[in-house]
Structure formats: C-alpha cells, structure tokens
C-alpha cells in the first residue's frame, strides 16, 4: 500500500511501518500472538491478560500463567483449564 501511495504521490510524507508491525500481531501485544502459536487460543490469552501483568514475551507470559491459581479466575471454565494444562506441559 505504501508503494502505491508513494507512486501516486511521490512527495507524500507517509510511513506504514508502525501499522504493518502492529498488524503482524493482530493489533495485540506480541506475547498474546506467541501464546496462540504455542497452543493457547487468542480469546483465552486475552481473558488471561489482566492476570498476567506486564510481560514482554511468551516465556514471561507462560511463567506468569503457571503462577496463577486458575480456580480463582471466574472467566475460565473447565475447557480453558484443560487447554492451559495441555499447552503448558513442558
């Protein structure tokens, strides 16, 4: 898209790089997409985000999730807990 705009308007001051970088992670924190790739679906990772805190990558997120008492999180059902247990097995 940036190439097309530059071709149509050569003097335009445009930069789509931040948009492209955010799009790569579906406009979410990178660790959420990384958890999806590790077997924890996006909706589940998003429900866990408030409990995980400020993490920078998948490993930090996994460690934070492992330290959670999932029985205390009302948003999680038995399927969610099964997925977490399966995905977090080392």
Buried (B, 14 or more C-beta within 10 A) or exposed (E): EEEEEEEEEEEEEEEEEEEEEEEEBEEBBBBBBBBBEBEBEEEBBBBBBEBBEEBEEBEBBBEBBEEBEBEEBEEBEEEBBEBBEEBBEE
